[in-house]
């Protein structure tokens, strides 16, 4: 079981790293497209309606990527979180304590900074949640490219931290962006979730059972007034992770579903969302506002300062007071570099920006917040990369020194 969990973790990291690279390409493509002479065609594309009148779904292509494709991303996140909590790194209290405390620090301090800087600004009643999430795929991609020489515990720490971080962000989305609640539709969604859990309990494996339950659960949450992507994470958390005594561990439903959906999420869903969400006009007006507008400053400082100091500060404090232990061979300087990567807030931050600021003014607030997220994520990835490369050289020097001493 332990060997299987480790191989699953390695596969997950590889897929998310590949997905992170595609995410970067899609985001760069969107920025180039919207700021090119053909920028009008980008706006036409994202605002194209793809409606299903019979179901009262009058959504644009951008809405479908935000509400539909991201549900697959959150489903995979739910499966990964369930595996980590039951049989993975978060199953052991001592190993789970540090990333959980770090994640809470990485949510609390950015929120407080964003509230303090943006107090009274229109949209900040919910916009303070923009800088609270770490992007798993983006952060892992940067770590894979620049942190190959630091201990493997760094990857596990960053992944566990980001998974818990995203769970908190999902809860915030449910709380902050549920305005009107239709209880009949909520009841239907709950019945679908109960049906999914019951089918798992009965060990049913036929997709004919699960696909309708998932689709109806997504639609019911959408109609209930709750952000429909939450259906993904709930279904993931309800999926069975432990194998039965007479069952091969490769046949566990969570493993099968993750094998099938994670490549789709990493290679299609998240890059498409990045393509539709990252098209921010980078004109003189945006740049002139970026470092003086309190909305954008709240996002920039919340992510870059709040996430870094929140993750590192809470981690350091937890270790010093004896609540948690550092991963093997990791130093505080390594953890600080990883905390800087935690300031990469891309997918969920862009989603929250669209949800929180969609009705503010003429739409310029959304564009400004998105530009702040993109700029800060780029700055965090560059700074984190530089720190990881430096720490990698230090770790390699120690390994070389030990090898030389062994030869003597």
C-alpha positions as CSV (number, residue, x, y, z in Angstrom):
1,X,0.0,0.0,0.0
2,X,2.8,2.4,0.9
3,X,4.7,1.7,-2.3
4,X,1.4,2.2,-4.3
5,X,0.7,5.5,-2.6
6,X,4.3,6.7,-3.4
7,X,4.0,5.7,-7.0
8,X,0.6,7.4,-7.3
9,X,2.1,10.6,-5.8
10,X,5.0,10.5,-8.3
11,X,2.5,10.1,-11.2
12,X,0.4,12.9,-9.8
13,X,3.4,15.2,-9.6
14,X,4.5,14.4,-13.1
15,X,1.1,15.0,-14.6
16,X,0.6,18.3,-12.7
17,X,4.1,19.4,-13.8
18,X,3.2,18.8,-17.4
19,X,-0.2,20.5,-16.8
20,X,1.6,23.5,-15.3
21,X,3.7,23.9,-18.4
22,X,0.6,23.8,-20.6
23,X,-1.1,26.3,-18.3
24,X,1.8,28.7,-18.8
25,X,1.6,28.3,-22.6
26,X,-2.1,28.9,-22.6
27,X,-1.9,32.0,-20.3
28,X,0.9,33.5,-22.4
29,X,-1.1,32.8,-25.6
30,X,-4.1,34.6,-24.1
31,X,-2.1,37.6,-23.2
32,X,-0.4,37.8,-26.6
33,X,-3.7,37.3,-28.4
34,X,-5.8,39.9,-26.5
35,X,-3.0,42.5,-26.8
36,X,-2.4,41.9,-30.5
37,X,-4.2,43.5,-33.5
38,X,-6.6,40.5,-33.3
39,X,-7.7,41.2,-29.7
40,X,-11.3,41.8,-30.7
41,X,-11.6,38.2,-31.9
42,X,-10.5,37.0,-28.4
43,X,-13.3,39.0,-26.8
44,X,-15.7,37.6,-29.3
45,X,-14.6,34.1,-28.6
46,X,-14.9,34.3,-24.8
47,X,-18.3,36.0,-25.0
48,X,-19.8,33.6,-27.5
49,X,-23.0,32.1,-26.0
50,X,-23.3,28.3,-25.9
51,X,-26.8,28.0,-24.4
52,X,-29.0,25.0,-23.6
53,X,-32.4,26.6,-23.4
54,X,-34.2,23.4,-22.2
55,X,-32.0,23.5,-19.0
56,X,-32.0,27.3,-18.7
57,X,-28.3,27.3,-19.1
58,X,-27.4,30.6,-20.9
59,X,-23.7,30.5,-20.5
60,X,-20.8,32.0,-22.6
61,X,-17.8,29.9,-23.5
62,X,-15.9,31.6,-20.7
63,X,-18.6,30.6,-18.2
64,X,-18.5,27.0,-19.4
65,X,-14.8,26.8,-18.7
66,X,-15.2,28.5,-15.3
67,X,-18.3,26.5,-14.2
68,X,-17.9,23.3,-16.2
69,X,-14.3,22.5,-16.9
70,X,-13.0,23.6,-13.5
71,X,-15.5,21.1,-12.0
72,X,-13.2,18.4,-13.4
73,X,-10.2,20.1,-11.9
74,X,-11.8,20.3,-8.5
75,X,-12.9,16.6,-8.8
76,X,-9.3,15.6,-9.3
77,X,-8.3,17.9,-6.4
78,X,-11.0,16.2,-4.2
79,X,-9.7,12.7,-5.2
80,X,-6.1,13.7,-4.4
81,X,-7.2,15.3,-1.1
82,X,-9.1,12.1,-0.1
83,X,-6.1,9.9,-0.9
84,X,-3.7,12.2,1.0
85,X,-6.1,12.2,4.0
86,X,-6.7,8.5,4.1
87,X,-3.5,6.8,3.0
88,X,-1.1,9.5,2.0
89,X,1.1,12.1,3.7
90,X,-1.9,13.8,5.5
91,X,-2.9,10.4,7.1
92,X,-0.2,10.6,9.7
93,X,-0.8,13.4,12.2
94,X,2.8,14.5,12.6
95,X,3.4,14.7,8.8
96,X,0.0,16.3,8.2
97,X,0.3,19.0,10.9
98,X,2.9,21.1,9.2
99,X,1.3,21.5,5.7
100,X,-2.1,22.0,7.3
101,X,-0.8,24.8,9.6
102,X,1.2,26.3,6.7
103,X,-1.9,26.3,4.5
104,X,-4.0,28.1,7.2
105,X,-1.2,30.7,7.6
106,X,-1.1,31.1,3.8
107,X,-4.8,31.8,3.8
108,X,-5.2,33.9,6.9
109,X,-2.4,36.5,6.4
110,X,-3.2,37.2,2.7
111,X,-6.8,37.7,3.7
112,X,-5.9,40.1,6.5
113,X,-3.5,42.1,4.3
114,X,-6.0,42.3,1.4
115,X,-8.7,43.5,3.9
116,X,-6.4,46.0,5.4
117,X,-5.1,47.5,2.1
118,X,-8.4,47.4,0.3
119,X,-10.8,48.4,3.1
120,X,-13.7,50.4,1.7
121,X,-12.9,49.7,-2.0
122,X,-15.9,48.5,-4.0
123,X,-15.8,44.8,-4.4
124,X,-13.4,44.1,-1.6
125,X,-16.2,42.7,0.6
126,X,-15.5,39.5,-1.2
127,X,-12.4,40.4,-3.2
128,X,-10.2,39.8,-0.2
129,X,-10.4,36.1,-1.0
130,X,-8.6,36.6,-4.3
131,X,-5.0,36.1,-2.9
132,X,-5.8,33.1,-0.6
133,X,-5.2,30.2,-3.0
134,X,-2.0,28.6,-4.3
135,X,-2.0,27.2,-7.8
136,X,-1.0,23.5,-7.6
137,X,-0.1,23.0,-11.3
138,X,1.8,26.2,-11.7
139,X,3.8,25.9,-8.4
140,X,4.7,22.2,-9.1
141,X,5.8,23.0,-12.6
142,X,8.2,25.7,-11.3
143,X,9.4,23.4,-8.6
144,X,10.1,20.6,-11.1
145,X,12.0,22.9,-13.4
146,X,14.2,24.6,-10.8
147,X,14.1,22.5,-7.6
148,X,15.2,19.0,-8.8
149,X,18.2,19.0,-6.5
150,X,16.4,19.7,-3.3
151,X,15.1,16.8,-1.2
152,X,11.9,15.0,-2.3
153,X,10.2,16.1,0.9
154,X,9.9,19.5,-0.6
155,X,7.5,18.3,-3.3
156,X,5.3,16.4,-0.8
157,X,5.2,19.5,1.5
158,X,4.2,21.9,-1.4
159,X,1.6,19.4,-2.8
160,X,0.0,18.8,0.6
161,X,0.0,22.5,1.4
162,X,-1.5,23.4,-1.9
163,X,-4.2,20.7,-1.7
164,X,-5.3,21.9,1.8
165,X,-5.1,25.5,0.6
166,X,-7.4,24.7,-2.3
167,X,-9.9,23.0,0.0
168,X,-10.1,26.2,2.1
169,X,-10.5,28.3,-1.0
170,X,-13.3,26.0,-2.2
171,X,-15.1,26.4,1.2
172,X,-14.7,30.2,0.8
173,X,-16.2,30.1,-2.7
174,X,-19.2,28.2,-1.3
175,X,-19.7,30.7,1.6
176,X,-18.9,34.0,-0.2
177,X,-20.6,33.4,-3.6
178,X,-23.8,31.7,-2.6
179,X,-26.3,34.6,-2.6
180,X,-29.7,33.1,-3.2
181,X,-30.2,29.4,-2.2
182,X,-32.9,27.3,-3.7
183,X,-33.5,24.5,-1.2
184,X,-35.3,22.1,-3.6
185,X,-32.3,22.0,-6.0
186,X,-29.9,21.8,-3.0
187,X,-31.9,18.7,-1.8
188,X,-31.6,17.1,-5.3
189,X,-27.8,17.7,-5.2
190,X,-27.6,16.2,-1.7
191,X,-29.5,13.1,-2.9
192,X,-27.1,12.8,-5.8
193,X,-24.2,12.9,-3.4
194,X,-25.8,10.3,-1.2
195,X,-26.4,8.1,-4.2
196,X,-22.8,8.4,-5.2
197,X,-21.6,7.5,-1.7
198,X,-24.1,4.6,-1.6
199,X,-22.9,3.2,-4.9
200,X,-19.4,3.4,-3.6
201,X,-20.4,1.5,-0.5
202,X,-22.1,-1.2,-2.5
203,X,-19.0,-1.4,-4.7
204,X,-20.9,-0.6,-7.9
205,X,-18.5,0.3,-10.8
206,X,-20.7,0.9,-13.8
207,X,-20.3,4.4,-15.3
208,X,-24.0,4.3,-16.2
209,X,-24.6,4.9,-12.4
210,X,-22.0,7.5,-11.8
211,X,-22.1,9.8,-14.9
212,X,-25.8,10.7,-14.5
213,X,-25.3,11.3,-10.7
214,X,-22.4,13.6,-11.4
215,X,-24.1,15.6,-14.1
216,X,-27.3,16.0,-12.1
217,X,-25.3,17.0,-9.0
218,X,-23.5,19.7,-11.0
219,X,-26.7,21.0,-12.5
220,X,-28.6,21.0,-9.2
221,X,-25.8,22.9,-7.4
222,X,-25.8,25.4,-10.3
223,X,-29.6,25.9,-10.1
224,X,-29.4,26.0,-6.3
225,X,-27.2,29.1,-6.5
226,X,-24.0,27.4,-5.3
227,X,-21.0,27.5,-7.5
228,X,-21.2,24.3,-9.5
229,X,-17.5,23.4,-9.3
230,X,-18.1,22.4,-5.7
231,X,-19.9,19.3,-7.0
232,X,-16.5,18.1,-8.3
233,X,-14.7,18.3,-4.9
234,X,-17.6,16.8,-3.0
235,X,-17.8,13.8,-5.4
236,X,-14.0,13.4,-5.1
237,X,-14.2,13.3,-1.3
238,X,-17.0,10.7,-1.4
239,X,-15.0,8.3,-3.6
240,X,-13.5,5.2,-2.1
241,X,-9.7,5.2,-1.6
242,X,-8.9,2.0,0.4
243,X,-8.8,-1.3,-1.4
244,X,-10.8,-4.3,-0.1
245,X,-8.8,-7.2,1.3
246,X,-9.3,-9.2,-1.9
247,X,-9.0,-6.2,-4.2
248,X,-5.9,-5.1,-6.2
249,X,-4.9,-1.6,-5.1
250,X,-4.8,-0.5,-8.8
251,X,-8.6,-1.2,-9.0
252,X,-9.6,1.2,-6.3
253,X,-12.2,3.7,-7.7
254,X,-10.3,6.8,-6.6
255,X,-7.1,5.5,-8.4
256,X,-9.0,4.6,-11.5
257,X,-10.8,7.9,-11.7
258,X,-7.7,9.9,-11.0
259,X,-5.8,8.0,-13.7
260,X,-8.6,8.8,-16.2
261,X,-9.5,12.4,-15.2
262,X,-6.2,13.9,-14.1
263,X,-4.6,14.0,-17.6
264,X,-7.8,15.5,-18.9
265,X,-7.8,18.2,-16.2
266,X,-4.1,19.0,-16.5
267,X,-3.9,18.9,-20.3
268,X,-7.3,20.3,-21.3
269,X,-9.5,21.8,-18.5
270,X,-7.0,24.0,-16.7
271,X,-5.1,25.2,-19.8
272,X,-8.5,26.1,-21.4
273,X,-9.6,28.0,-18.3
274,X,-6.2,29.8,-18.4
275,X,-6.7,30.7,-22.1
276,X,-10.2,32.1,-21.4
277,X,-9.4,33.8,-18.1
278,X,-5.9,35.3,-18.7
279,X,-6.7,37.6,-21.6
280,X,-6.0,40.9,-19.8
281,X,-5.4,44.0,-21.9
282,X,-1.9,45.2,-20.8
283,X,-2.3,48.9,-21.8
284,X,-1.0,52.1,-20.2
285,X,-4.2,52.5,-18.2
286,X,-3.8,49.1,-16.5
287,X,-0.1,49.7,-15.7
288,X,-0.8,53.2,-14.4
289,X,-3.4,51.8,-12.0
290,X,-1.5,48.6,-11.0
291,X,0.7,50.0,-8.3
292,X,-1.5,52.8,-7.1
293,X,-5.0,51.3,-7.1
294,X,-5.8,49.8,-3.7
295,X,-7.7,46.9,-5.2
296,X,-4.6,45.7,-7.2
297,X,-2.3,46.5,-4.3
298,X,-4.4,44.4,-2.0
299,X,-4.0,41.4,-4.4
300,X,-0.3,42.0,-5.0
301,X,0.6,42.4,-1.4
302,X,-1.8,39.7,-0.2
303,X,-0.2,37.2,-2.6
304,X,3.4,38.1,-2.6
305,X,3.8,39.2,1.1
306,X,0.9,37.5,2.7
307,X,1.3,34.0,1.2
308,X,5.1,34.0,1.6
309,X,5.1,35.2,5.2
310,X,1.9,33.3,6.2
311,X,3.2,29.9,5.0
312,X,6.7,30.4,6.2
313,X,5.9,32.1,9.5
314,X,3.2,29.6,10.5
315,X,5.5,26.7,9.5
316,X,8.4,28.1,11.5
317,X,6.3,28.7,14.5
318,X,4.7,25.3,14.4
319,X,8.1,23.6,14.3
320,X,9.6,25.8,17.0
321,X,6.7,25.2,19.5
322,X,6.8,21.5,18.8
323,X,3.4,21.1,17.0
324,X,5.0,19.8,13.8
325,X,8.3,18.5,12.4
326,X,10.2,19.6,9.3
327,X,10.4,17.1,6.4
328,X,13.6,15.2,6.3
329,X,16.7,17.1,5.1
330,X,14.7,20.3,4.6
331,X,16.1,23.5,6.1
332,X,14.2,26.7,6.9
333,X,15.8,28.3,3.8
334,X,14.3,25.6,1.7
335,X,10.9,26.2,3.3
336,X,11.1,29.9,2.6
337,X,11.8,29.2,-1.1
338,X,8.7,26.9,-1.1
339,X,6.7,29.6,0.6
340,X,7.6,32.0,-2.2
341,X,6.2,29.5,-4.7
342,X,3.1,29.4,-2.5
343,X,2.5,33.0,-3.7
344,X,1.7,31.7,-7.2
345,X,-2.0,32.1,-7.2
346,X,-3.3,31.5,-10.6
347,X,-6.3,29.2,-11.4
348,X,-8.4,29.7,-8.2
349,X,-7.3,33.3,-7.8
350,X,-8.5,34.2,-11.3
351,X,-11.7,32.3,-10.7
352,X,-12.4,34.2,-7.4
353,X,-11.5,37.5,-9.1
354,X,-14.2,36.9,-11.8
355,X,-16.7,35.8,-9.2
356,X,-16.0,38.6,-6.7
357,X,-15.7,41.6,-9.1
358,X,-18.0,40.6,-12.0
359,X,-20.6,43.2,-11.0
360,X,-18.2,46.0,-10.0
361,X,-18.2,49.0,-12.4
362,X,-17.6,48.5,-16.1
363,X,-15.5,45.3,-15.7
364,X,-12.2,47.2,-15.3
365,X,-11.9,46.0,-11.7
366,X,-11.9,42.4,-12.9
367,X,-9.2,43.1,-15.5
368,X,-7.1,45.0,-12.9
369,X,-7.3,42.2,-10.3
370,X,-6.4,39.6,-13.0
371,X,-3.4,41.7,-14.1
372,X,-2.3,41.8,-10.4
373,X,-2.7,38.0,-10.1
374,X,-0.7,37.4,-13.3
375,X,2.1,39.9,-12.4
376,X,2.4,38.6,-8.9
377,X,2.4,34.9,-10.0
378,X,5.2,35.7,-12.5
379,X,7.2,37.5,-9.8
380,X,6.7,34.7,-7.3
381,X,7.7,32.1,-9.9
382,X,10.9,34.0,-10.8
383,X,11.9,34.7,-7.2
384,X,11.0,31.2,-6.1
385,X,13.1,29.7,-9.0
386,X,16.1,31.8,-8.1
387,X,15.9,30.7,-4.4
388,X,15.4,27.0,-5.4
389,X,18.3,27.0,-7.7
390,X,20.5,28.5,-5.0
391,X,19.2,26.0,-2.4
392,X,19.7,23.2,-5.0
393,X,23.4,24.1,-5.3
394,X,23.8,24.1,-1.5
395,X,22.2,20.6,-1.2
396,X,24.4,19.3,-4.1
397,X,27.5,20.7,-2.4
398,X,26.6,18.9,0.8
399,X,26.0,15.6,-1.1
400,X,29.3,16.0,-2.8
401,X,31.1,16.6,0.5
402,X,29.5,13.5,2.1
403,X,30.4,11.4,-1.0
404,X,34.0,12.7,-0.7
405,X,34.2,11.9,3.0
406,X,32.8,8.4,2.3
407,X,35.6,7.8,-0.2
408,X,38.2,8.8,2.3
